[in-house]
Amino acid sequence: MGNYKIILSGGGTGGHIYPAIAIANELKSRYPKAKFLFVGASDRMEMEKVPQAGYSIEGLWISGIQRKLTFKNAMFPFKLGLSLLRSRKIIKSFKPDIVIGTGGFASGALLYVASSKHIPSLIQEQNSFPGITNKLLAKKVDKICVAYDGLERFFPKEKLVKTGNPIRQDLLEIDNKTIEAKDIFKLKHGKHTLLVLGGSLGARRINELVESQLEYLHEQNVQIIWQCGKLYYQQYKRYNEMEGVQVHPFLNNMDMAYAAADVIISRAGASSVSELCVVGKPVIFIPSPNVAEDHQTKNAMAIVEKQAAVMIKEQDLDTDFQPEFSKLLGSKEERESLSKHIKTLALVNATKDIVDEVEKLLKK
């Protein structure tokens, strides 16, 4: 009993990879004898991140459809055909008891093959507006775990379970870590700390904003933890020489970064939004406009509509950033109100609840 074989597929971005790893870790804690295999896109970050987490991974030659006419688009049908063939071989060889998808085109090919072979299958949709892959899979899979209300617009209602998105468990204890966190980052106590997050690769427009506002932030007596992303670190690392500014390519101790922050600027990817609800700090969301179906704006709006965060669109940053930030910094009441409201949206047991649904399918 418990010698299950489990395939997990998701990737392209951290928002698809880390939920899959969190689900695998919870399953492993319940079923130590289970065997796991990840399937991702052969040229994306999951090929590095999944082995670092201790799991095996197979790569598919697959990529998304671009919004304009490109050579990559012309190759898509060929890549899809090969990925479906490769998925069939992987499933035939591994013989999974269940297949779990967390989004991305690699998960589409694999889940399609698994469900057509009547292998139990579950998808976890992180966003308030689903991507094309999960929309296409919805009728074929057995269960769909979601993080937002209202997704019966896109998915069969009888398959939906609202679980939330998997989050790092160390974030649950950050309220007790503020003093330790400020010491770790060598920050001044009693001074407001701004945490800037642009995702693991970085966000060009957010970095440009921070660079242009450094003098203003200094005048506001704000110290900054600026995670600029590894793609931009060489460009911005010189600002480490400025008083009260520290630039990082990546933050490995995210719990401490969150604990040290008084205000956070962030993109609105689904995993980030879920983490920030748990963290419960005042947030200014700057959604990326360069994502499928503008889903980051929809993610952010789902929080803003509950009076739980501020959102500024990229196109409005030059005019709106200073007034919005000054208003937030100048009003303890406003900061406390945002914190109170965003915490009510947190779903802290998401990983366990998703794995409970996986167990139901395994034991059917």
C-alpha positions as CSV (number, residue, x, y, z in Angstrom):
1,M,0.0,0.0,0.0
2,G,1.3,3.5,-0.9
3,N,3.7,2.3,-3.6
4,Y,2.1,4.8,-6.0
5,K,3.7,6.1,-9.2
6,I,2.9,9.8,-9.6
7,I,3.7,12.1,-12.5
8,L,3.6,15.8,-12.0
9,S,3.8,18.2,-14.9
10,G,4.1,22.0,-14.9
11,G,6.6,24.6,-15.8
12,G,7.9,27.5,-17.8
13,T,7.7,29.8,-14.8
14,G,8.2,29.5,-11.1
15,G,4.4,30.0,-10.7
16,H,3.9,26.6,-12.4
17,I,7.0,24.8,-11.0
18,Y,6.9,25.5,-7.3
19,P,3.2,24.4,-6.8
20,A,4.1,21.1,-8.4
21,I,7.1,20.7,-6.1
22,A,5.0,21.6,-3.0
23,I,2.4,19.0,-4.0
24,A,5.1,16.3,-4.6
25,N,6.6,17.1,-1.2
26,E,3.3,16.7,0.6
27,L,2.6,13.4,-1.2
28,K,6.1,12.2,-0.4
29,S,5.5,12.9,3.3
30,R,2.3,10.8,3.2
31,Y,3.6,8.1,0.9
32,P,7.4,7.7,1.5
33,K,7.5,4.6,-0.9
34,A,5.8,6.4,-3.8
35,K,7.8,7.1,-7.0
36,F,7.7,10.5,-8.6
37,L,8.5,11.7,-12.1
38,F,8.2,15.3,-13.3
39,V,7.7,16.2,-17.0
40,G,8.5,19.7,-18.2
41,A,9.6,21.7,-21.3
42,S,13.2,20.7,-22.2
43,D,14.5,24.3,-22.4
44,R,12.8,25.9,-19.4
45,M,13.7,26.6,-15.8
46,E,12.0,23.4,-14.5
47,M,14.9,21.3,-15.9
48,E,17.1,23.0,-13.3
49,K,14.7,23.7,-10.4
50,V,13.1,20.2,-10.2
51,P,16.4,18.2,-9.8
52,Q,17.5,20.8,-7.2
53,A,14.4,19.8,-5.2
54,G,15.4,16.2,-5.4
55,Y,13.1,14.8,-8.2
56,S,13.7,13.3,-11.6
57,I,12.4,15.1,-14.7
58,E,11.9,14.3,-18.3
59,G,11.8,17.1,-20.9
60,L,9.4,17.6,-23.8
61,W,10.2,19.7,-26.9
62,I,7.3,22.1,-26.5
63,S,6.7,25.9,-26.3
64,G,3.8,28.2,-26.2
65,I,2.1,30.0,-29.1
66,Q,3.5,33.6,-29.7
67,R,1.0,36.4,-30.2
68,K,2.5,37.3,-33.6
69,L,3.6,35.4,-36.7
70,T,6.9,33.8,-35.9
71,F,9.1,30.8,-36.8
72,K,8.3,29.4,-33.4
73,N,4.6,29.5,-34.2
74,A,5.2,27.7,-37.4
75,M,7.0,25.0,-35.5
76,F,4.2,24.6,-32.9
77,P,2.2,21.8,-34.6
78,F,5.4,19.8,-35.1
79,K,6.5,20.3,-31.5
80,L,3.1,19.4,-30.2
81,G,2.9,16.2,-32.3
82,L,6.4,15.1,-31.0
83,S,5.4,16.0,-27.4
84,L,2.3,13.9,-27.6
85,L,4.3,10.9,-28.8
86,R,6.9,11.4,-26.1
87,S,4.2,11.7,-23.5
88,R,2.7,8.4,-24.6
89,K,6.2,6.8,-24.3
90,I,6.7,8.3,-20.8
91,I,3.3,7.1,-19.6
92,K,3.7,3.6,-21.1
93,S,7.1,3.3,-19.4
94,F,6.4,4.8,-16.0
95,K,2.8,3.5,-15.7
96,P,1.5,6.3,-13.4
97,D,-1.4,5.8,-11.0
98,I,-2.2,9.5,-11.3
99,V,-1.1,12.5,-13.3
100,I,-1.1,16.0,-11.8
101,G,-0.8,19.2,-13.9
102,T,0.0,22.7,-12.7
103,G,0.0,24.6,-16.0
104,G,2.3,25.2,-18.9
105,F,2.3,23.6,-22.4
106,A,4.2,20.5,-21.3
107,S,1.5,19.7,-18.8
108,G,-1.1,20.0,-21.6
109,A,0.5,17.3,-23.8
110,L,1.0,14.9,-20.8
111,L,-2.5,15.4,-19.2
112,Y,-4.1,15.0,-22.6
113,V,-2.5,11.6,-23.2
114,A,-3.1,10.5,-19.6
115,S,-6.8,11.4,-19.5
116,S,-7.4,9.7,-22.9
117,K,-5.9,6.5,-21.4
118,H,-8.3,6.9,-18.4
119,I,-5.5,7.5,-15.9
120,P,-6.8,9.5,-13.0
121,S,-5.8,13.2,-13.6
122,L,-6.0,16.5,-11.7
123,I,-5.1,20.0,-12.6
124,Q,-4.3,22.9,-10.3
125,E,-5.2,26.3,-11.8
126,Q,-3.4,29.1,-10.0
127,N,-4.9,32.1,-11.7
128,S,-8.3,33.9,-11.5
129,F,-8.4,33.7,-15.3
130,P,-7.2,30.2,-16.6
131,G,-4.6,29.7,-19.3
132,I,-5.4,28.0,-22.6
133,T,-3.8,24.7,-21.5
134,N,-6.1,24.1,-18.5
135,K,-9.2,25.4,-20.4
136,L,-8.6,22.8,-23.1
137,L,-7.9,20.0,-20.5
138,A,-11.0,20.8,-18.3
139,K,-13.4,18.4,-19.9
140,K,-11.0,15.5,-19.9
141,V,-9.5,15.6,-16.4
142,D,-11.2,14.2,-13.2
143,K,-10.7,17.1,-10.8
144,I,-9.7,20.8,-11.0
145,C,-8.3,22.6,-7.9
146,V,-8.6,26.4,-8.0
147,A,-7.6,29.4,-6.0
148,Y,-10.4,31.9,-6.9
149,D,-14.2,32.1,-6.9
150,G,-16.1,32.3,-10.1
151,L,-14.1,29.8,-12.2
152,E,-17.3,27.8,-13.1
153,R,-17.4,30.3,-16.0
154,F,-14.5,28.3,-17.5
155,F,-14.6,24.9,-16.0
156,P,-17.3,22.2,-15.3
157,K,-18.7,23.2,-11.9
158,E,-18.9,19.6,-10.6
159,K,-15.1,19.1,-11.0
160,L,-14.1,22.3,-9.1
161,V,-12.7,22.4,-5.6
162,K,-11.4,25.7,-4.2
163,T,-8.2,24.9,-2.4
164,G,-6.0,27.9,-3.0
165,N,-2.4,27.8,-4.3
166,P,0.4,26.0,-2.5
167,I,2.7,28.3,-0.5
168,R,5.9,28.0,1.4
169,Q,5.1,26.8,4.9
170,D,7.8,29.0,6.4
171,L,5.7,32.1,5.6
172,L,3.1,31.1,8.2
173,E,5.5,32.2,11.0
174,I,6.8,35.5,9.7
175,D,5.0,37.8,12.3
176,N,7.5,36.6,14.9
177,K,10.6,37.2,12.7
178,T,10.6,40.9,12.1
179,I,13.5,41.9,14.4
180,E,15.6,38.9,13.3
181,A,14.8,39.6,9.6
182,K,15.9,43.3,9.8
183,D,19.1,42.2,11.5
184,I,19.8,39.6,8.8
185,F,19.4,42.2,6.1
186,K,21.4,44.8,8.2
187,L,18.4,47.2,8.1
188,K,17.8,50.0,10.5
189,H,15.0,49.4,13.1
190,G,12.3,52.0,13.2
191,K,12.8,52.9,9.5
192,H,10.2,51.9,6.9
193,T,11.4,49.0,4.6
194,L,10.2,48.6,1.0
195,L,10.6,45.1,-0.5
196,V,10.6,45.1,-4.4
197,L,9.8,41.8,-6.1
198,G,9.8,41.3,-9.9
199,G,9.9,37.5,-10.1
200,S,12.8,35.2,-10.4
201,L,14.0,36.6,-13.7
202,G,13.1,40.2,-12.9
203,A,10.7,42.8,-14.3
204,R,12.2,45.4,-16.5
205,R,9.5,48.1,-15.9
206,I,9.6,47.7,-12.1
207,N,13.4,48.0,-12.1
208,E,13.2,51.1,-14.2
209,L,10.6,52.5,-11.8
210,V,12.7,51.8,-8.7
211,E,15.8,53.3,-10.3
212,S,13.9,56.5,-11.2
213,Q,12.5,56.8,-7.7
214,L,15.6,56.2,-5.6
215,E,16.0,59.9,-4.7
216,Y,12.3,60.2,-3.8
217,L,12.4,57.0,-1.6
218,H,15.6,58.3,0.1
219,E,13.7,61.6,0.8
220,Q,10.9,59.5,2.3
221,N,13.4,57.9,4.7
222,V,12.7,54.4,3.2
223,Q,15.3,51.6,3.0
224,I,14.9,49.2,0.1
225,I,15.4,45.4,-0.4
226,W,15.4,45.3,-4.2
227,Q,15.2,41.9,-5.9
228,C,15.9,42.9,-9.5
229,G,16.2,39.5,-11.0
230,K,19.3,37.7,-12.3
231,L,18.8,39.1,-15.8
232,Y,19.2,42.6,-14.5
233,Y,21.6,42.3,-11.7
234,Q,24.7,43.5,-13.6
235,Q,22.8,46.6,-14.7
236,Y,21.6,47.6,-11.2
237,K,24.2,46.2,-8.7
238,R,26.0,49.6,-8.6
239,Y,23.1,50.9,-6.4
240,N,24.4,48.7,-3.6
241,E,26.7,51.6,-2.9
242,M,23.8,53.9,-2.0
243,E,22.9,54.2,1.6
244,G,19.7,52.3,2.4
245,V,19.6,50.4,-0.9
246,Q,20.5,46.7,-1.3
247,V,20.1,45.0,-4.7
248,H,19.8,41.2,-5.0
249,P,19.6,39.0,-8.1
250,F,17.4,36.6,-6.2
251,L,16.2,36.1,-2.6
252,N,16.6,32.6,-1.2
253,N,15.3,33.5,2.3
254,M,11.9,34.9,1.2
255,D,10.4,34.4,4.6
256,M,12.9,36.8,6.1
257,A,12.5,39.3,3.2
258,Y,8.7,39.3,3.8
259,A,9.2,39.6,7.6
260,A,11.5,42.6,7.2
261,A,9.1,44.5,4.8
262,D,6.7,47.2,5.8
263,V,5.4,47.7,2.2
264,I,5.8,45.4,-0.8
265,I,5.9,46.1,-4.5
266,S,5.2,43.0,-6.6
267,R,4.1,41.5,-9.8
268,A,0.7,39.7,-9.6
269,G,1.5,36.2,-10.7
270,A,-0.8,33.7,-9.0
271,S,1.8,32.2,-6.6
272,S,3.0,35.6,-5.6
273,V,-0.5,36.8,-4.8
274,S,-1.2,33.7,-2.8
275,E,2.0,34.2,-0.8
276,L,1.2,37.8,-0.2
277,C,-2.2,37.0,1.2
278,V,-0.5,34.8,3.8
279,V,2.2,37.4,4.5
280,G,-0.4,40.1,5.2
281,K,1.7,43.2,4.4
282,P,0.5,46.2,2.4
283,V,1.1,45.5,-1.2
284,I,1.3,47.6,-4.4
285,F,0.7,45.3,-7.3
286,I,2.2,46.2,-10.7
287,P,0.8,43.5,-13.0
288,S,2.8,42.4,-16.0
289,P,0.9,43.3,-19.2
290,N,3.0,40.8,-21.2
291,V,1.2,37.6,-20.0
292,A,-1.5,35.5,-21.6
293,E,-5.0,37.0,-21.4
294,D,-3.7,39.7,-19.1
295,H,-4.2,37.3,-16.2
296,Q,-2.0,39.2,-13.8
297,T,-4.3,42.3,-13.9
298,K,-7.2,40.0,-13.2
299,N,-5.4,38.3,-10.3
300,A,-4.6,41.8,-8.8
301,M,-8.1,43.1,-9.3
302,A,-9.5,40.1,-7.4
303,I,-7.6,41.4,-4.3
304,V,-8.1,45.1,-4.9
305,E,-11.9,44.6,-5.2
306,K,-11.8,43.4,-1.6
307,Q,-10.0,46.6,-0.4
308,A,-6.9,44.4,0.3
309,A,-4.2,45.9,-2.0
310,V,-3.3,48.8,-4.3
311,M,-2.8,48.3,-8.0
312,I,-0.9,50.5,-10.5
313,K,-0.8,49.6,-14.2
314,E,2.6,50.0,-15.9
315,Q,1.2,52.7,-18.1
316,D,0.2,54.8,-15.1
317,L,3.4,54.4,-13.0
318,D,5.0,57.8,-13.9
319,T,1.9,59.7,-12.7
320,D,0.5,57.5,-10.0
321,F,3.4,55.9,-8.1
322,Q,4.5,58.8,-5.9
323,P,0.9,59.8,-4.9
324,E,-0.1,56.2,-4.1
325,F,3.1,55.4,-2.2
326,S,3.1,58.6,-0.2
327,K,-0.5,58.0,0.8
328,L,0.3,54.5,1.9
329,L,3.5,55.5,3.8
330,G,1.7,58.5,5.4
331,S,-1.2,56.5,6.8
332,K,-0.7,53.8,9.4
333,E,-4.5,53.3,9.3
334,E,-4.5,52.6,5.6
335,R,-1.6,50.1,5.9
336,E,-3.3,48.3,8.7
337,S,-6.6,48.1,6.8
338,L,-4.9,46.6,3.7
339,S,-3.1,44.1,5.9
340,K,-6.2,43.1,7.7
341,H,-8.2,42.6,4.5
342,I,-5.5,40.7,2.6
343,K,-5.0,38.2,5.4
344,T,-8.7,37.2,5.2
345,L,-8.1,36.0,1.7
346,A,-5.3,33.6,2.6
347,L,-5.8,29.9,2.1
348,V,-3.0,28.4,4.2
349,N,-3.9,24.7,3.9
350,A,-3.9,24.7,0.1
351,T,-1.2,22.1,-0.4
352,K,-2.8,19.6,2.0
353,D,-6.2,20.2,0.5
354,I,-5.0,19.6,-3.0
355,V,-3.3,16.3,-1.9
356,D,-6.5,15.3,-0.2
357,E,-8.2,15.5,-3.6
358,V,-5.3,13.5,-5.1
359,E,-5.8,10.8,-2.5
360,K,-9.5,10.6,-3.3
361,L,-8.6,9.9,-6.9
362,L,-5.9,7.3,-6.0
363,K,-8.3,5.4,-3.7
364,K,-11.3,5.4,-6.1
